[in-house]
Amino acid sequence: MGAFGLATFAYINQKSEIETIPQATEGMQLIEFPNAADLLEGEMKELKVGEGKQDKVLVSRVKGKIHACGAFCSHFGLPLSWGALFDDKVMCPAHAAGFSVVSG
C-alpha cells in the first residue's frame, strides 16, 4: 500500500521532553522521528513509515516547526525530496508544481 493509502500518524518529537503524546486511532500507527533536532531550517528528509517501498513521508522544518506530508508528487509520482523547498512549498522536480508542507 502506498504512502497516500497508508493510514499513518507521524509524531515528531521536536524537544527532548514529551509534553503530550497524541493517541493513534484504529488503523494508524505512531512513528517517531528520532533525529528531529538535527533537521535544519528549510531542510527536507524522507521518513520510512511502513514496509513498502512507497511507504514514506516527507519531513521538513519550516519557521522552526517540523511538518510531515506525502513524500511523492501526486501527478508524476516522483519523490518530492528531489525538489526544492521555498518558504512552506516543496516544488516537484519534474514539473514545478508546488505543495504546501504545512497544509498539503
MODELLER restraints for C-alpha pairs under 7 A, 6 or more apart:
rsr = mdl.restraints
at = mdl.atoms
rsr.add(forms.Gaussian(group=physical.xy_distance, feature=features.Distance(at['CA:1:A'], at['CA:52:A']), mean=6.74, stdev=0.5))
rsr.add(forms.Gaussian(group=physical.xy_distance, feature=features.Distance(at['CA:2:A'], at['CA:54:A']), mean=5.02, stdev=0.5))
rsr.add(forms.Gaussian(group=physical.xy_distance, feature=features.Distance(at['CA:2:A'], at['CA:55:A']), mean=5.41, stdev=0.5))
rsr.add(forms.Gaussian(group=physical.xy_distance, feature=features.Distance(at['CA:3:A'], at['CA:54:A']), mean=5.60, stdev=0.5))
rsr.add(forms.Gaussian(group=physical.xy_distance, feature=features.Distance(at['CA:3:A'], at['CA:55:A']), mean=4.29, stdev=0.5))
rsr.add(forms.Gaussian(group=physical.xy_distance, feature=features.Distance(at['CA:3:A'], at['CA:56:A']), mean=5.59, stdev=0.5))
rsr.add(forms.Gaussian(group=physical.xy_distance, feature=features.Distance(at['CA:3:A'], at['CA:57:A']), mean=6.90, stdev=0.5))
rsr.add(forms.Gaussian(group=physical.xy_distance, feature=features.Distance(at['CA:3:A'], at['CA:70:A']), mean=6.72, stdev=0.5))
rsr.add(forms.Gaussian(group=physical.xy_distance, feature=features.Distance(at['CA:4:A'], at['CA:70:A']), mean=6.61, stdev=0.5))
rsr.add(forms.Gaussian(group=physical.xy_distance, feature=features.Distance(at['CA:7:A'], at['CA:27:A']), mean=6.07, stdev=0.5))
rsr.add(forms.Gaussian(group=physical.xy_distance, feature=features.Distance(at['CA:7:A'], at['CA:28:A']), mean=5.21, stdev=0.5))
rsr.add(forms.Gaussian(group=physical.xy_distance, feature=features.Distance(at['CA:8:A'], at['CA:28:A']), mean=4.81, stdev=0.5))
rsr.add(forms.Gaussian(group=physical.xy_distance, feature=features.Distance(at['CA:8:A'], at['CA:29:A']), mean=5.39, stdev=0.5))
rsr.add(forms.Gaussian(group=physical.xy_distance, feature=features.Distance(at['CA:9:A'], at['CA:24:A']), mean=6.59, stdev=0.5))
rsr.add(forms.Gaussian(group=physical.xy_distance, feature=features.Distance(at['CA:9:A'], at['CA:28:A']), mean=5.81, stdev=0.5))
rsr.add(forms.Gaussian(group=physical.xy_distance, feature=features.Distance(at['CA:9:A'], at['CA:29:A']), mean=5.60, stdev=0.5))
rsr.add(forms.Gaussian(group=physical.xy_distance, feature=features.Distance(at['CA:9:A'], at['CA:30:A']), mean=5.50, stdev=0.5))
rsr.add(forms.Gaussian(group=physical.xy_distance, feature=features.Distance(at['CA:9:A'], at['CA:31:A']), mean=6.58, stdev=0.5))
rsr.add(forms.Gaussian(group=physical.xy_distance, feature=features.Distance(at['CA:10:A'], at['CA:30:A']), mean=6.02, stdev=0.5))
rsr.add(forms.Gaussian(group=physical.xy_distance, feature=features.Distance(at['CA:10:A'], at['CA:31:A']), mean=4.93, stdev=0.5))
rsr.add(forms.Gaussian(group=physical.xy_distance, feature=features.Distance(at['CA:10:A'], at['CA:32:A']), mean=6.74, stdev=0.5))
rsr.add(forms.Gaussian(group=physical.xy_distance, feature=features.Distance(at['CA:11:A'], at['CA:30:A']), mean=6.24, stdev=0.5))
rsr.add(forms.Gaussian(group=physical.xy_distance, feature=features.Distance(at['CA:11:A'], at['CA:31:A']), mean=5.56, stdev=0.5))
rsr.add(forms.Gaussian(group=physical.xy_distance, feature=features.Distance(at['CA:11:A'], at['CA:32:A']), mean=5.43, stdev=0.5))
rsr.add(forms.Gaussian(group=physical.xy_distance, feature=features.Distance(at['CA:12:A'], at['CA:32:A']), mean=5.75, stdev=0.5))
rsr.add(forms.Gaussian(group=physical.xy_distance, feature=features.Distance(at['CA:12:A'], at['CA:33:A']), mean=5.42, stdev=0.5))
rsr.add(forms.Gaussian(group=physical.xy_distance, feature=features.Distance(at['CA:12:A'], at['CA:36:A']), mean=6.82, stdev=0.5))
rsr.add(forms.Gaussian(group=physical.xy_distance, feature=features.Distance(at['CA:13:A'], at['CA:32:A']), mean=6.79, stdev=0.5))
rsr.add(forms.Gaussian(group=physical.xy_distance, feature=features.Distance(at['CA:13:A'], at['CA:33:A']), mean=6.65, stdev=0.5))
rsr.add(forms.Gaussian(group=physical.xy_distance, feature=features.Distance(at['CA:13:A'], at['CA:36:A']), mean=6.60, stdev=0.5))
rsr.add(forms.Gaussian(group=physical.xy_distance, feature=features.Distance(at['CA:14:A'], at['CA:36:A']), mean=5.74, stdev=0.5))
rsr.add(forms.Gaussian(group=physical.xy_distance, feature=features.Distance(at['CA:14:A'], at['CA:37:A']), mean=6.13, stdev=0.5))
rsr.add(forms.Gaussian(group=physical.xy_distance, feature=features.Distance(at['CA:24:A'], at['CA:30:A']), mean=6.16, stdev=0.5))
rsr.add(forms.Gaussian(group=physical.xy_distance, feature=features.Distance(at['CA:31:A'], at['CA:49:A']), mean=6.73, stdev=0.5))
rsr.add(forms.Gaussian(group=physical.xy_distance, feature=features.Distance(at['CA:39:A'], at['CA:61:A']), mean=6.59, stdev=0.5))
rsr.add(forms.Gaussian(group=physical.xy_distance, feature=features.Distance(at['CA:40:A'], at['CA:61:A']), mean=6.49, stdev=0.5))
rsr.add(forms.Gaussian(group=physical.xy_distance, feature=features.Distance(at['CA:41:A'], at['CA:61:A']), mean=5.11, stdev=0.5))
rsr.add(forms.Gaussian(group=physical.xy_distance, feature=features.Distance(at['CA:41:A'], at['CA:62:A']), mean=5.93, stdev=0.5))
rsr.add(forms.Gaussian(group=physical.xy_distance, feature=features.Distance(at['CA:41:A'], at['CA:63:A']), mean=6.94, stdev=0.5))
rsr.add(forms.Gaussian(group=physical.xy_distance, feature=features.Distance(at['CA:41:A'], at['CA:64:A']), mean=6.50, stdev=0.5))
rsr.add(forms.Gaussian(group=physical.xy_distance, feature=features.Distance(at['CA:42:A'], at['CA:60:A']), mean=6.71, stdev=0.5))
rsr.add(forms.Gaussian(group=physical.xy_distance, feature=features.Distance(at['CA:42:A'], at['CA:61:A']), mean=5.50, stdev=0.5))
rsr.add(forms.Gaussian(group=physical.xy_distance, feature=features.Distance(at['CA:42:A'], at['CA:62:A']), mean=5.69, stdev=0.5))
rsr.add(forms.Gaussian(group=physical.xy_distance, feature=features.Distance(at['CA:42:A'], at['CA:85:A']), mean=6.56, stdev=0.5))
rsr.add(forms.Gaussian(group=physical.xy_distance, feature=features.Distance(at['CA:43:A'], at['CA:60:A']), mean=5.59, stdev=0.5))
rsr.add(forms.Gaussian(group=physical.xy_distance, feature=features.Distance(at['CA:43:A'], at['CA:61:A']), mean=5.98, stdev=0.5))
rsr.add(forms.Gaussian(group=physical.xy_distance, feature=features.Distance(at['CA:44:A'], at['CA:58:A']), mean=6.61, stdev=0.5))
rsr.add(forms.Gaussian(group=physical.xy_distance, feature=features.Distance(at['CA:44:A'], at['CA:59:A']), mean=5.55, stdev=0.5))
rsr.add(forms.Gaussian(group=physical.xy_distance, feature=features.Distance(at['CA:44:A'], at['CA:60:A']), mean=4.28, stdev=0.5))
rsr.add(forms.Gaussian(group=physical.xy_distance, feature=features.Distance(at['CA:44:A'], at['CA:61:A']), mean=6.98, stdev=0.5))
rsr.add(forms.Gaussian(group=physical.xy_distance, feature=features.Distance(at['CA:44:A'], at['CA:81:A']), mean=6.37, stdev=0.5))
rsr.add(forms.Gaussian(group=physical.xy_distance, feature=features.Distance(at['CA:45:A'], at['CA:58:A']), mean=5.77, stdev=0.5))
rsr.add(forms.Gaussian(group=physical.xy_distance, feature=features.Distance(at['CA:45:A'], at['CA:59:A']), mean=5.29, stdev=0.5))
rsr.add(forms.Gaussian(group=physical.xy_distance, feature=features.Distance(at['CA:45:A'], at['CA:60:A']), mean=6.44, stdev=0.5))
rsr.add(forms.Gaussian(group=physical.xy_distance, feature=features.Distance(at['CA:45:A'], at['CA:81:A']), mean=6.50, stdev=0.5))
rsr.add(forms.Gaussian(group=physical.xy_distance, feature=features.Distance(at['CA:46:A'], at['CA:56:A']), mean=6.24, stdev=0.5))
rsr.add(forms.Gaussian(group=physical.xy_distance, feature=features.Distance(at['CA:46:A'], at['CA:57:A']), mean=5.70, stdev=0.5))
rsr.add(forms.Gaussian(group=physical.xy_distance, feature=features.Distance(at['CA:46:A'], at['CA:58:A']), mean=4.62, stdev=0.5))
rsr.add(forms.Gaussian(group=physical.xy_distance, feature=features.Distance(at['CA:46:A'], at['CA:59:A']), mean=6.04, stdev=0.5))
rsr.add(forms.Gaussian(group=physical.xy_distance, feature=features.Distance(at['CA:46:A'], at['CA:71:A']), mean=6.76, stdev=0.5))
rsr.add(forms.Gaussian(group=physical.xy_distance, feature=features.Distance(at['CA:46:A'], at['CA:81:A']), mean=6.77, stdev=0.5))
rsr.add(forms.Gaussian(group=physical.xy_distance, feature=features.Distance(at['CA:47:A'], at['CA:56:A']), mean=5.36, stdev=0.5))
rsr.add(forms.Gaussian(group=physical.xy_distance, feature=features.Distance(at['CA:47:A'], at['CA:57:A']), mean=5.31, stdev=0.5))
rsr.add(forms.Gaussian(group=physical.xy_distance, feature=features.Distance(at['CA:47:A'], at['CA:58:A']), mean=6.24, stdev=0.5))
rsr.add(forms.Gaussian(group=physical.xy_distance, feature=features.Distance(at['CA:47:A'], at['CA:59:A']), mean=6.71, stdev=0.5))
rsr.add(forms.Gaussian(group=physical.xy_distance, feature=features.Distance(at['CA:48:A'], at['CA:55:A']), mean=5.94, stdev=0.5))
rsr.add(forms.Gaussian(group=physical.xy_distance, feature=features.Distance(at['CA:48:A'], at['CA:56:A']), mean=4.35, stdev=0.5))
rsr.add(forms.Gaussian(group=physical.xy_distance, feature=features.Distance(at['CA:48:A'], at['CA:57:A']), mean=6.61, stdev=0.5))
rsr.add(forms.Gaussian(group=physical.xy_distance, feature=features.Distance(at['CA:49:A'], at['CA:55:A']), mean=5.47, stdev=0.5))
rsr.add(forms.Gaussian(group=physical.xy_distance, feature=features.Distance(at['CA:49:A'], at['CA:56:A']), mean=5.29, stdev=0.5))
rsr.add(forms.Gaussian(group=physical.xy_distance, feature=features.Distance(at['CA:49:A'], at['CA:57:A']), mean=6.98, stdev=0.5))
rsr.add(forms.Gaussian(group=physical.xy_distance, feature=features.Distance(at['CA:56:A'], at['CA:71:A']), mean=5.87, stdev=0.5))
rsr.add(forms.Gaussian(group=physical.xy_distance, feature=features.Distance(at['CA:57:A'], at['CA:68:A']), mean=6.18, stdev=0.5))
rsr.add(forms.Gaussian(group=physical.xy_distance, feature=features.Distance(at['CA:57:A'], at['CA:69:A']), mean=5.60, stdev=0.5))
rsr.add(forms.Gaussian(group=physical.xy_distance, feature=features.Distance(at['CA:57:A'], at['CA:70:A']), mean=4.92, stdev=0.5))
rsr.add(forms.Gaussian(group=physical.xy_distance, feature=features.Distance(at['CA:57:A'], at['CA:71:A']), mean=4.53, stdev=0.5))
rsr.add(forms.Gaussian(group=physical.xy_distance, feature=features.Distance(at['CA:58:A'], at['CA:68:A']), mean=5.46, stdev=0.5))
rsr.add(forms.Gaussian(group=physical.xy_distance, feature=features.Distance(at['CA:58:A'], at['CA:69:A']), mean=5.32, stdev=0.5))
rsr.add(forms.Gaussian(group=physical.xy_distance, feature=features.Distance(at['CA:58:A'], at['CA:70:A']), mean=5.81, stdev=0.5))
rsr.add(forms.Gaussian(group=physical.xy_distance, feature=features.Distance(at['CA:58:A'], at['CA:71:A']), mean=4.48, stdev=0.5))
rsr.add(forms.Gaussian(group=physical.xy_distance, feature=features.Distance(at['CA:58:A'], at['CA:81:A']), mean=6.94, stdev=0.5))
rsr.add(forms.Gaussian(group=physical.xy_distance, feature=features.Distance(at['CA:59:A'], at['CA:66:A']), mean=6.84, stdev=0.5))
rsr.add(forms.Gaussian(group=physical.xy_distance, feature=features.Distance(at['CA:59:A'], at['CA:67:A']), mean=5.60, stdev=0.5))
rsr.add(forms.Gaussian(group=physical.xy_distance, feature=features.Distance(at['CA:59:A'], at['CA:68:A']), mean=4.44, stdev=0.5))
rsr.add(forms.Gaussian(group=physical.xy_distance, feature=features.Distance(at['CA:59:A'], at['CA:69:A']), mean=6.70, stdev=0.5))
rsr.add(forms.Gaussian(group=physical.xy_distance, feature=features.Distance(at['CA:60:A'], at['CA:66:A']), mean=5.58, stdev=0.5))
rsr.add(forms.Gaussian(group=physical.xy_distance, feature=features.Distance(at['CA:60:A'], at['CA:67:A']), mean=5.43, stdev=0.5))
rsr.add(forms.Gaussian(group=physical.xy_distance, feature=features.Distance(at['CA:60:A'], at['CA:68:A']), mean=6.56, stdev=0.5))
rsr.add(forms.Gaussian(group=physical.xy_distance, feature=features.Distance(at['CA:61:A'], at['CA:67:A']), mean=6.32, stdev=0.5))
rsr.add(forms.Gaussian(group=physical.xy_distance, feature=features.Distance(at['CA:62:A'], at['CA:88:A']), mean=6.20, stdev=0.5))
rsr.add(forms.Gaussian(group=physical.xy_distance, feature=features.Distance(at['CA:67:A'], at['CA:101:A']), mean=6.29, stdev=0.5))
rsr.add(forms.Gaussian(group=physical.xy_distance, feature=features.Distance(at['CA:67:A'], at['CA:102:A']), mean=5.99, stdev=0.5))
rsr.add(forms.Gaussian(group=physical.xy_distance, feature=features.Distance(at['CA:68:A'], at['CA:101:A']), mean=6.61, stdev=0.5))
rsr.add(forms.Gaussian(group=physical.xy_distance, feature=features.Distance(at['CA:69:A'], at['CA:101:A']), mean=5.72, stdev=0.5))
rsr.add(forms.Gaussian(group=physical.xy_distance, feature=features.Distance(at['CA:69:A'], at['CA:104:A']), mean=6.34, stdev=0.5))
rsr.add(forms.Gaussian(group=physical.xy_distance, feature=features.Distance(at['CA:71:A'], at['CA:79:A']), mean=5.82, stdev=0.5))
rsr.add(forms.Gaussian(group=physical.xy_distance, feature=features.Distance(at['CA:71:A'], at['CA:80:A']), mean=5.58, stdev=0.5))
rsr.add(forms.Gaussian(group=physical.xy_distance, feature=features.Distance(at['CA:72:A'], at['CA:78:A']), mean=5.38, stdev=0.5))
rsr.add(forms.Gaussian(group=physical.xy_distance, feature=features.Distance(at['CA:72:A'], at['CA:79:A']), mean=4.48, stdev=0.5))
rsr.add(forms.Gaussian(group=physical.xy_distance, feature=features.Distance(at['CA:72:A'], at['CA:80:A']), mean=5.21, stdev=0.5))
rsr.add(forms.Gaussian(group=physical.xy_distance, feature=features.Distance(at['CA:73:A'], at['CA:79:A']), mean=6.42, stdev=0.5))
rsr.add(forms.Gaussian(group=physical.xy_distance, feature=features.Distance(at['CA:73:A'], at['CA:80:A']), mean=6.03, stdev=0.5))
rsr.add(forms.Gaussian(group=physical.xy_distance, feature=features.Distance(at['CA:73:A'], at['CA:92:A']), mean=6.31, stdev=0.5))
rsr.add(forms.Gaussian(group=physical.xy_distance, feature=features.Distance(at['CA:80:A'], at['CA:90:A']), mean=6.90, stdev=0.5))
rsr.add(forms.Gaussian(group=physical.xy_distance, feature=features.Distance(at['CA:80:A'], at['CA:92:A']), mean=5.61, stdev=0.5))
rsr.add(forms.Gaussian(group=physical.xy_distance, feature=features.Distance(at['CA:80:A'], at['CA:93:A']), mean=6.91, stdev=0.5))
rsr.add(forms.Gaussian(group=physical.xy_distance, feature=features.Distance(at['CA:82:A'], at['CA:93:A']), mean=5.94, stdev=0.5))
rsr.add(forms.Gaussian(group=physical.xy_distance, feature=features.Distance(at['CA:83:A'], at['CA:90:A']), mean=6.51, stdev=0.5))
rsr.add(forms.Gaussian(group=physical.xy_distance, feature=features.Distance(at['CA:83:A'], at['CA:91:A']), mean=5.29, stdev=0.5))
rsr.add(forms.Gaussian(group=physical.xy_distance, feature=features.Distance(at['CA:83:A'], at['CA:92:A']), mean=5.14, stdev=0.5))
rsr.add(forms.Gaussian(group=physical.xy_distance, feature=features.Distance(at['CA:83:A'], at['CA:93:A']), mean=4.40, stdev=0.5))
rsr.add(forms.Gaussian(group=physical.xy_distance, feature=features.Distance(at['CA:84:A'], at['CA:90:A']), mean=5.61, stdev=0.5))
rsr.add(forms.Gaussian(group=physical.xy_distance, feature=features.Distance(at['CA:84:A'], at['CA:91:A']), mean=5.38, stdev=0.5))
rsr.add(forms.Gaussian(group=physical.xy_distance, feature=features.Distance(at['CA:85:A'], at['CA:91:A']), mean=6.31, stdev=0.5))
rsr.add(forms.Gaussian(group=physical.xy_distance, feature=features.Distance(at['CA:88:A'], at['CA:100:A']), mean=5.55, stdev=0.5))
rsr.add(forms.Gaussian(group=physical.xy_distance, feature=features.Distance(at['CA:88:A'], at['CA:101:A']), mean=5.74, stdev=0.5))
rsr.add(forms.Gaussian(group=physical.xy_distance, feature=features.Distance(at['CA:88:A'], at['CA:102:A']), mean=6.54, stdev=0.5))
rsr.add(forms.Gaussian(group=physical.xy_distance, feature=features.Distance(at['CA:89:A'], at['CA:98:A']), mean=5.63, stdev=0.5))
rsr.add(forms.Gaussian(group=physical.xy_distance, feature=features.Distance(at['CA:89:A'], at['CA:99:A']), mean=5.20, stdev=0.5))
rsr.add(forms.Gaussian(group=physical.xy_distance, feature=features.Distance(at['CA:89:A'], at['CA:100:A']), mean=4.39, stdev=0.5))
rsr.add(forms.Gaussian(group=physical.xy_distance, feature=features.Distance(at['CA:89:A'], at['CA:101:A']), mean=5.93, stdev=0.5))
rsr.add(forms.Gaussian(group=physical.xy_distance, feature=features.Distance(at['CA:90:A'], at['CA:98:A']), mean=5.52, stdev=0.5))
rsr.add(forms.Gaussian(group=physical.xy_distance, feature=features.Distance(at['CA:90:A'], at['CA:99:A']), mean=5.33, stdev=0.5))
rsr.add(forms.Gaussian(group=physical.xy_distance, feature=features.Distance(at['CA:90:A'], at['CA:100:A']), mean=6.36, stdev=0.5))
rsr.add(forms.Gaussian(group=physical.xy_distance, feature=features.Distance(at['CA:90:A'], at['CA:101:A']), mean=6.64, stdev=0.5))
rsr.add(forms.Gaussian(group=physical.xy_distance, feature=features.Distance(at['CA:91:A'], at['CA:97:A']), mean=5.50, stdev=0.5))
rsr.add(forms.Gaussian(group=physical.xy_distance, feature=features.Distance(at['CA:91:A'], at['CA:98:A']), mean=4.48, stdev=0.5))
rsr.add(forms.Gaussian(group=physical.xy_distance, feature=features.Distance(at['CA:91:A'], at['CA:99:A']), mean=6.52, stdev=0.5))
rsr.add(forms.Gaussian(group=physical.xy_distance, feature=features.Distance(at['CA:92:A'], at['CA:98:A']), mean=6.41, stdev=0.5))
